[in-house]
């Protein structure tokens, strides 16, 4: 049976605490939007399908890509540039040439014979706050975001390999401190 996998960079620390508070507050005050279906994250690959037995291939490939990238790792491997509050999409804009190179390296070495689709790399890095919400919620969501989230808050990041289950629960198979 094919499983669904994805690679994320997830915030840890003060920023993540603010994001968790933001998601709880917005869910209570406005109800769920599409962003509530996920933990705070920056998507590095699209979803890909493979057998559960292939997980060690991806863990080893991420481990190797991470080790290969360590010599050029900047002091801040991922930078939160700004908070964007557009009419239909709220997010933190993120920049990291380093993580983009790391993930490209991962894609080159993650050779699983049972994967059914190519690894799709993400290059418009962001952390979603809210999307697919009713237009009339835009201003209240923006107000909550401005009140709770400081894009410059202390944060460290983890590289994580996740499996998404059909019931929308998640398994983190491995993580690395960036």
VENSUL-V395204 format. One record per backbone hydrogen bond with DSSP energy under -1.0 kcal/mol. CO is the residue of the C=O (numbers start at 1). NH is the residue of the N-H. If there is no record, write none. Layout:
# VENSUL-V395204
co=CO nh=NH
co=CO nh=NH
This chain:
# VENSUL-V395204
co=3 nh=50
co=4 nh=164
co=5 nh=48
co=6 nh=162
co=7 nh=44
co=7 nh=45
co=8 nh=160
co=9 nh=42
co=10 nh=158
co=12 nh=156
co=13 nh=17
co=14 nh=18
co=15 nh=19
co=16 nh=20
co=17 nh=21
co=18 nh=22
co=19 nh=23
co=20 nh=24
co=21 nh=25
co=22 nh=26
co=23 nh=27
co=24 nh=28
co=25 nh=29
co=26 nh=30
co=27 nh=31
co=33 nh=36
co=34 nh=37
co=35 nh=38
co=42 nh=9
co=44 nh=122
co=48 nh=5
co=49 nh=116
co=50 nh=3
co=51 nh=54
co=52 nh=55
co=54 nh=57
co=54 nh=58
co=55 nh=59
co=56 nh=60
co=57 nh=61
co=58 nh=62
co=59 nh=63
co=60 nh=64
co=61 nh=65
co=62 nh=66
co=63 nh=67
co=64 nh=68
co=65 nh=69
co=66 nh=70
co=69 nh=72
co=70 nh=73
co=79 nh=95
co=82 nh=93
co=84 nh=91
co=89 nh=86
co=90 nh=129
co=90 nh=130
co=91 nh=84
co=92 nh=127
co=93 nh=81
co=95 nh=79
co=96 nh=100
co=97 nh=101
co=98 nh=102
co=99 nh=103
co=100 nh=104
co=101 nh=105
co=102 nh=106
co=103 nh=107
co=104 nh=108
co=105 nh=109
co=106 nh=110
co=109 nh=111
co=120 nh=46
co=123 nh=125
co=125 nh=94
co=127 nh=92
co=130 nh=90
co=131 nh=34
co=134 nh=137
co=135 nh=138
co=137 nh=141
co=138 nh=142
co=139 nh=143
co=140 nh=144
co=141 nh=145
co=142 nh=146
co=143 nh=147
co=144 nh=148
co=145 nh=149
co=150 nh=153
co=154 nh=15
co=156 nh=12
co=157 nh=178
co=158 nh=10
co=159 nh=176
co=160 nh=8
co=161 nh=173
co=162 nh=6
co=163 nh=171
co=165 nh=168
co=169 nh=165
co=171 nh=163
co=174 nh=161
co=176 nh=159
